Amino acid sequence: MHFKKSAFKNSTEENGVHYAVRVGEDQIEHYNGEKWSAFLIKGISLSDSLPNKEQLSSDELEEKMSAWLDQISKMNVNTIRIPSIQSPALYNAVYEFNKNNQNPIYIIHDIPIDEDVIDGEYKQTSEEISKQLRANIKNTIDVVHGRKMMWNKDIFTSKWYANDVSPYVLGYVIGNSWDPTLIKIMNKRDQEHTTYAGRYVTADSLNGFEYIMAEALDYTVQYETEKYNQQRLVSFLNTTELDPIIHSAQSSVFRNTELNIEKLKVTNDFHTGIFASYQASPNDTDFLNISLENSLPSEKEGSFEGYLQQLKSIHQKPIVITSIGLSTSRAMSKEDEYNHYSRGGVTEEEQGEYLTELLDDIYQNQYAGAIVYNWQDEWQRSRTWNTRHIKNIDNTENWLDVQSSEQHFGIMQFVPSDEQAVKVDGITTDWSKENLLYDNENGQLYAKYDSSYLYLMIQKDKFHFTKDHLRIAIDVNPSMGTENYEGYDGMFDMNADFVARIQGKNDSDIQVHSRYNIFDFRYKYYSNIVDKMTTIPNENTDIFDPIYLLTRNVFQNDGTMEKVPPKYMETGTLVFGNSDYDSDQYNSLADFYVKEDVIELRIPWLLINVIDPIGGTALGDFYKDGINAKVKIDQIGVQVVTESDGQITKVTSPSYIRLKNNDIHYQERTKKSYEVLQAYFENVEDS
């Protein structure tokens, strides 16, 4: 194997150790071969994640990574954050992109441990966590220096990392977004290690977990110094839940879990230094806005800038916000009560506009930089707290759940090819005869689907949007549902689990049969979080409910000693708009569109209890078979009815679309936020 070594000529040397980056008073400084100057991080997170990645050759994947780096560079970004060790293709692409580039892209490299190693009972010892961190530290440093072969024993394959990208690595961020419960338990177990004295890092007054972090940072510097005679910046990842600030509304259960990097000092042998790294967005936690309201001057009440100022006041080390993002998912996992920074539920344009507001807050408060999360939508990030209990998380890398906020932080997304895409815009060119399910004198029904949506198109002659109310029955679970609807016996000729109601721009929605209402089951019957329900809905009830999604769990506000009630959104509400991203009227959150006699609708799979559209799995009868009830499905039934002045007209008979493993081809497109961020970063000086 031929290893390609990058020249590390733009560096300074001290006692045989080379380095080109260091911490200043409240900034990061970079050496260009002649002088030191301030370096302001303008970054974005990048991994090699994409759908159907396993179908690409290593050369094809590297070509794709190169194209992404070119787009990222044109966005006027100077740094990428790599979240963990990626495939060689990414490092090869960075090497080739940078080697003759006057404006290279620099790297902040995370070094986490595998989250699956942390079991639900938190049995891991300090030694076990430290051992895994040390192994990952060694591997990551060897990878960026182009001196690593990684062997996968399960599938008997190896990965060669032969390109040296270390000259472009600014530093390493150690650790994960840690669970406060884990830290609390570790601190209780280990109260002996309060002082750390390493060759490069020293510290005192430590809690047990801070000791693990001090040891890990010291080992990072030691390993790279001894093996490669080089040093870089180091940090550990911190979050709003674990910062050293006492938040008045944070539950006392999570007190004494803080991580304070200010306790860590450097020795004379460590030339580059330590910076503070935070994963921080206004929508990260439930307690943050309430705490800020209680503790800040009136003009900063509930503001993210107020939090940034608090954080800055307790740090002397430079601070980089290494992860800040907004999701363009259809649904929310947290709602910002004070501003517009909810976790999900923002359009692509809003994503860009709101991110620039947050970035402005960061840069204007003298932070050393910020890294936007994320370059691309990541399909495998399926563990959104308010949807993960519903869906099959074992197959999520093959389908995009538009209800899950964690999968939609990207500035770039993967969409079906032009030949397979359906744009909800009232234009029928996306449909063909093979999509036709039903045709008679009353109207036509068309249906298609992809890995995110079930698409319906209805053509009804002389349809009047404000007078004619469509009732679209949807049969998902073959053993559930009813033909009756809200007092109308036999409204449908099949058992409906859901009813989509198209009745004007602002009053359209999808309702769920009461027996199939997973929200009521989980939060009223099973756990009583929202309310207490003791009566199980009858299997044949004709009641259909609004569809809700929890956006805030109940928690204790220790500032007032009161319980903060849960919050939930009506996620079944349908948004009128045009989903054609080439249109001037484009709305990325659009659900349906009506144009004359054409009605187009796209329905997220999870909204209708389909928990794995690729594997053909839906929720079962959870009242009867328990919280994990599932059922295999191979078709979806649809019937269209109109209601006008109390008169019911059955536009179609029950029609069924067969579910099969369609071969979906994806293409990439940058969201509207790309151009917004591109213009913003152009006007932010690098130093």
N, C-alpha and C positions, 0 to 999 in steps of 0.2 A: 504494500500500500504506500502510495506517495503522499506525504503530508505537505501541504502548502502553507508556508510560514509567511505571515504578513510582516512587513517592516514596521518596527515600533520606534521610528526615528524621531517623531515629534514627542519626545519624552525627556524628562530630566532624571538625574540619577543621584542617589545619596546612599553612601555605604554599600554600593553594589546593587541597590534596589531601584528599579525603574518605575516611574509613574508619570501620568500626564493629566491627572485630575486631583483636586483636593477641595476641602471645605474652606470657605472664607468665613467672614463674620456672620452673615445670614444668607450666604449664597454659595453656589458651587462655582469653582474656578477651573478653567481648562488651559493647558499649555500647548501652544501652537508651534513649538520648536524654538521660539525666540522670547516669548513673554507669556505671563499669566493674564488671563482676562476672565471676566464674569461669563458664565454660561447658563442661560435661562432655559430650562427644559420645557419644550413644547412637544408633548408626546402623545402616542396612542398605543394601546395594547394590541399585540399581534400574535396569533398562534397559527398553526397549520390546519386548523379545523375547517372542514367543509363537508357537505353531504357527498356520499359515495366516494370518499377519499380512497378507499381500498381498491377502487377500479382504475386508479391512475398509476402509471409507472413512476419511478423516482424522477426521471427526466421531466415528465409532464408536470409533476408536482412542483419541481424546482422552477419550471417555466412559469407556473401560476404564482409562486411566491415572488418571483422577479417582477411580474406585472403588478402585483400588489404593492411592492416596495416603490415602484415607479409612481403609482397613484398616490401613495402616502407622501412621497417626497414632493409631489406637485401640490399637495395640500399644505405645504410649507411647514411640515413637521420635521423636527430635527432628531427625535429620539423614539425608539420603539421599546415597549416593555414586553419581554417574553415571559409568560407566566410559569413556565416549567420547561424541562428539556423537551424540545420538539424533534421532528424528524430531521435528518441531515439536509434535506432539501431547503429548509429555511436558512440554515447557516451557510450553505453553499450559495444561496441567492444573495445573502447579505455580503458575503465575501466578494462575489463578482460585481455587485452593484457598487461597492465602496472602493474597490482597489484603484480605480483611476478617476475617482469622483472628487472634485474640489469641495463638494458639500455632502460629506458622507452622512449616513444615518447612524446615530449612536444607540447603544443598548443599555437598558436597565434590566438585569436578569433576576427574576424571582427564583428562590430555591425553597419550595414547599416540601412537605411530606405527603404521602398518599392519604387522603382523608378517610378512605375506607379502612385504614389501619386503626383509626380511633373508633372503638366499639361503643355502643350505646351505654355501657356500664362504666366507661372510663377507667378501665383496669390498667391502662398503660402506666409504667413507672417512668420517672425522669430519665433513667438510664436508657430505656427503650426508645423514647422520643429523641434523646440526644444521639443515640447510635444511628437512627434513621436519618437525622439531619446531617450528621457527619458524612454518611455514605452519599447522600444527595449533593452535598457541598463538593466533595471530591469529584463526583461524576460531572457536575455542571462546569466546574473550573476546567476540567480536562476537555470537555466538549467545546467550550469557547476557544480553547487554545489549539483545537484540532488534533487532539491526541487521545482519542477514545474510540473503542469498539464496544458496543453494547449488545449483549447476547440475550435473546428471548428464548428461555428454556421451554416454554409452552409450545411454541410453533417452530422451534429450531431455525430461527433466522437471526441474522446479526445486522447491526447498523454501524457503519463506519463514519466517524466524524474526523475529516482529514483537512478541513480548511480552518486556518487560524483567524478568528474574528476578534480576538482579544484586544487589539488596539482600539476597537470601537466600543468596548464595554466600559461604561462609566462606573458601574458598581453593581452590587448584589443586595437583594432584599430577602432576608431569611424568614421562613415561617409561613403560616397560613393565616386566614381570617379565623382566628381561634374562637372556639365556643367558650363563653365565659364560665360555663359550668365546669369544663375541663380544667381551666386555670384555677378556679376556686378549689377544686378537689386537689390539684397538684400542690397548691400553696399550703393547704392544710396538712398534706402528707409530709412535705419537706419544709420544715421551719429551721433547719440547721444551717443551710447554705445561704448566708446573708452577705458574704464577702467573696469577691472573685479577684484573683490576682494572676492574670495571664501575662504573656510576654508583650502583647500588643494592646490588650483591653484590660482595664481594671474597674472595679465597682464595689460599692458597699451599700448597706441598708436595702438589700435586695429581698424581694419575695422569691419563692421557690421557682416560679416560671421565669422571672427576670434573670435568675441565675442560669437557667438553660439557655436563654437568649445571649447573655454575655459570653458564655462558653462557646456558643455556636459562632458568634461574630469573631471571637479571637481565633477559633480554629480556621475560619475562612481566610483570614489574613495570613495566618501561619502557613497553611497549605500552599497558597499561591506564592508566598514569599520564598519558601524553601524549595519548591519545585520549579518555579518559573522566574524567580528574582523580580517579581512585579507586585505592585499593590494597587488596589482600587478602593473606591468608597464602599462602605458596608452599612447596612441598616437592618432592622427587623420590621415586619409589617404590623402596624397598629390600626385600630378601628375606633369609631366613635363610642362603641360599647366598652372599650378597654383603655381609653385615653385617661390621663391622670386627673381630668377635671371631675369634680363632684357635681353630677347632674341632679337637680332637685327632684325630678320626676322619675329617675331611674330606680327600679326596685332595689331594696336593700339586699335582696338575695344575691345580687351581682356586685355588691360593694366588695372592696378588697380584692378586686380582680384586675386592677389597673397595671398597665405596662408603661414604665417611664424610662425612656431612652436617655434622659438627661443624667441618670445615675451612672451611665457608662462613660469612662474617661479613656483617653488614649495615652500610650507610653511614647517615649522618644523614638522608639523603633518603628512606630506606625506613622507614616508620613502623609497619608491621604485623608483619613479621618472618617467620622461617623456622621450621617445625616438622619433626620427623622422622616419616616415614611408612613403615610396615612392613607387608608382606604376610607374616603369620606364623601358622602353625598347627602343632600338634605333629606332624602327618602330612605336612608339606611335603617333607621330605628324609629320605634313608635314614641319614645320618650323625649327625643332631642328637641323638637319644636316646643313641647310643653315646658321643658326645662329652660329653654332660651326665653320664653315669654315671662317666666318668673324671675329671671336674673339679669336681664339686659335693659338699658334705657329704652324708652318708648319707641324711638325711631328704629331700634334694632330688634324689636319684639319678634320672635319666631324666625329671625333671618339667619340664613346660612353665613352671611358675612359676619354677623355677631359671633357665631361659633368660631369662625376662622380667627377673629381677633382674640377671643379667649385662648385659643390654642397657641397662637403666636406669643401671647404674653407669658406663657409658662415654659417656653423653649428658648434656649440660646443657640442650639444647633440649627443649621438650615433645615427647612421643612419642604418636602416634596409631597404633593397629593398624588400618589402613584396610581390611584384609581378613582375616577369620578365619571359618572355616566347617567344617561337618561334612556329609558326604554320606549320604543314605539309599539309595544304590544297593544293588542286591542283592549285587554283588561288590565286592571291595576292590581298590584300586590300590596301597595301602600299608597294612601292618599295624603297629599300635603294640604293640610287645612289652612295654611297661612299664605302660601304662594302657589306657583303652578309647577312645582317640581315633583309631581307624583311619580311613583315607580310604575310606569306604564300609562297608557291612555293619552299619549301626546302624539301629534302628527309629526311627520318627518321634518317639516319646516320648523315646527315648534322645538323639536329636538335640537336643531342647530341654534336657533335663537336663544333658547334657555341655557344651553351649554356655554354660549359666549358670555352670558350674564354671570354664570358661576365662575368661568375662567377669569373674567374681569375682577371678580371679588378676590380670587386667589392671587393674581399678579399684582393688583393694586395694594394688597396688604403685605407685600415684600416677601412672598414665598419664593423658594428657589425653583419652582416649576410645578407643572401639572401634567398628568397623563390621562387622556380620555380613554374610557372603557366603552367601546371596543372597536377594532377595525371592522370585523364582520360579525353578523349574527351567528351565534354558536348553538346549533341544534341540540347538541348533547347536554347542554346545561338545563336539565329538566327538573331540577329540584326546587322550583319555586314553591315557597312555603304554603301558599293557599291553593295550589293545584296538584301538588305531587301526590297527595293521598288519593286523588281521583284516577289518575292515568297510570298506564303501564310504563314505568320508567326504564324498563329493560330494553326497549326498542325505539327510544325517542330520537336517536341519532339519525333515524331514517324518515322522520316526519317532523314538520315544524308546527308546534302548537301556538297559535296566535293568541291564546289566552294566557300564556306563560310569560311573565315579564322578563325572566332571566335569559330568555332566548332571543331577545330583540334589542340589545344594547348597541348593536353594530351600526356603523356608518355606511356599511355595504351589506347588501342582502342577496340571497339566492332565490330566484323566481323561476317558475316554469318557462320553458322556451316559448318563443313567439307562436310556434305552431300549436302548443298545448295550453297556452295561457287563456284564461277567461277574465276579461276586464268588464267590471260592472259599470256600464256606461250607457245602456239603452240601445246599443248598436249590435246587430245580430250576426255580424261577420265571424264571431268566435264560435258559432254553432253550425252544425251540419246535420244531415238527415240521420246519421248514425247515433246522434244524441237525442233524437226524438223519442219520447216515451208514450205520448198520447196525442191524438189529433182527431177532432170532430168539429161540428159546426159551432160549438161554444168556445173553442180555443185550442191551443197547443201547449204541451208541456215538454220541456227539454231538461236534461240533467247531465252533469259531468262532475268529476271530482279529481282532486289531486291530494297531496299529502297534508294539506292544511284545511281545505274547504270542501264542502258539498255545494255545487253551483246549481241554481235553478233558473230557467228562463221561461216565462209564461207570456204567450201572446193571446190577448183577448180582445176581440173586436168591440169597438165602442166603449172601451174601459174608461171610466171617469175616476181619476185619482182621489178626488175629495168626496165623491158620493158612494162609489163602489168599494166595499171593504173586502179584501181577500183574506180567506182563511186557508192556510196551507197546512194540511195534516201531514205529520212525519212519523212513520212507524220504524223504530229502531230495534226494540226488543220484541221478538215475535210472540212472547208469552205475556206481554203486558199491554196496557193502554185501554182505550175505550172508544166506541163509536159515537158516544154522546158528548155534548159540549155545552157547558154552562146553561142547562135547561132545555137545550135542543136535543131531543132524542133522535138518534139516527142521523145526525148531521153528516157523519162520514160513513163510508161503506167499508171501512177497515178500522182497526184499533190504532188510535193516535196516541203516541207518547209525547209529542210536542205539537204545538200549533203556532205557526208564524202568522202574525196579523199585520197585513199591510193596509194601513188606514190613515195615510197622510204623512207628510215629511217628519213631523215631530212626535207622532203618537204610535209608531209602529214598533213591534216587539216580537219576541218568541216566548211562549209560555210552556211550562212543563206540567204534565199530568201529576197530580198531587202525590200519587203513589210512587212516582219515579223522581221525586224532588230530592236530590242528594243533599242540597243545602239544609233543608228542614231536617232530614234524617241525621246528618252529622252534628249540626249545631243546636238543634232543639230537642230531638229525641234521644240521640246517642250520648251527647255531652252536655246539653243545656247551656252552652256558651251564650247564645243569643236569647233564648227563651226556653221555657219548659213545656214540652209536648208529651203527653202521655197516651194519646189515642192514635193508633196506626190508621192511616187513610185506607178506606175501603178499596179493594182492587178494581171495583167497577164505578168508582166515583166519577162524576162528570165535572169535577172541579179541576181547573188548571191554574197554576200559580205563576207569578213573576219569577224569573231566574235571578238569583242573587249570588254574589261571590264575596267572601269575607276579605276585608282589606286591613283590619286591625283586630288583633285578639285582645281580650280583656287583660289588663295589667294593673299593678298597684302603683299609684303615684305616691311615693314616699314623702314628697314635699307637702302634700295636703292630707296624707293618710287616707286617701279615697281610691276606690277602684275606678279606673277609666274604662268606660263601657266599650264593647266591640263596635266596629264600623263595618258596613258592607255596602256594596254598590249593586245596582240593578244591571247586571251584565247582559241580560236578555234584551235590553233596549237596542233597537236597530237605528243606525246612523244613515241618514240619506246623504248620498254623495256619489262622486265619480271616482272609480278606482283605477282609471287609466293614467299611469304615471307620465304619459306624454301629453296629457291634456292640461290646459291652463286652469281647469277647475279640479285638478287632482286633489283628492282627500284620502290619505293613506289609511284612515280609519273607517272608510265608507263600507256599509253593509249591503245597501240596496239602492237601486236607481229605477226611476220610472220615466219613460219617454213615450208619450202618446199611448199606444196599445201594447208596449213592451215593458215587462217587469222583470228585472234581473236581481238576483239575490245570492249572496255567498254566506254560507253558514259554517262557522268554525266547528270542527269535529267535537271538541270537548264540550262545547255549549249544548250538544245533544247527546251527551254521555257516551260518545264513542271514544274509548280510552286508548285505542291503538288501531288506526284505520288501515295500516299496512298489514297487521296480523288479523284484522277482522274481529276485534274484541270490543264489547260494550259492557256497561255496568249491568249487573243482574238485578234481581229483586232483593235489595239489601234488607228490607224489613223482614223478609222471610228467611233469607240465606246468610245474613250477616254482612258486616261492613266491607268484606272483601269479595262480595258476590260479583261474578263475571259471567258473561255469556258470549259464545261465538256467534257471529253474524256473517252472512254472505250476501245480504241485500238490504236496501233501504226502500221503504214504501213511501209514496207521495200521492196525495190527492188534493186537488184545488177546488175550493168552494167560494162563491161570492155571497156577500150579505149586503143587501141594499134595501133600505126602508123596511127592514124586517122580513124581506123576501130572500129565501135561500135558493141559490142556483148551483147545481153541481157541474162545474166546468169540465172536470175530468173524472174518470173512474180511477180507482186505485191502480197505481203504476209502480213498477219496481226497477230500481237500478242495481245491477249486479256489481258486487265489490270483488275485484280481482287485483292481482299484483301488477298494476300498470307500470310500465317502464317510463318513469318521469325523467326528462332531460332538463337540467337546470342551467340557467345563465346568470351572470352576475350583473348587478346594477348598483351604483352608488345612490344612496337616498338623497333627498333634497337637502339634508343637513350637510352633506359634503361641501357643497359650494359655499354655504354660510360659514363653515369652519375654515375653509380655504381662504376666504377673504379676511376673516378675523386674524388668523395666524400670520398672514402676510404683513399685517400692521403691528405685530408684536415683535420687538427687537430681540435677537438671540442673546444679547448681553446688555 
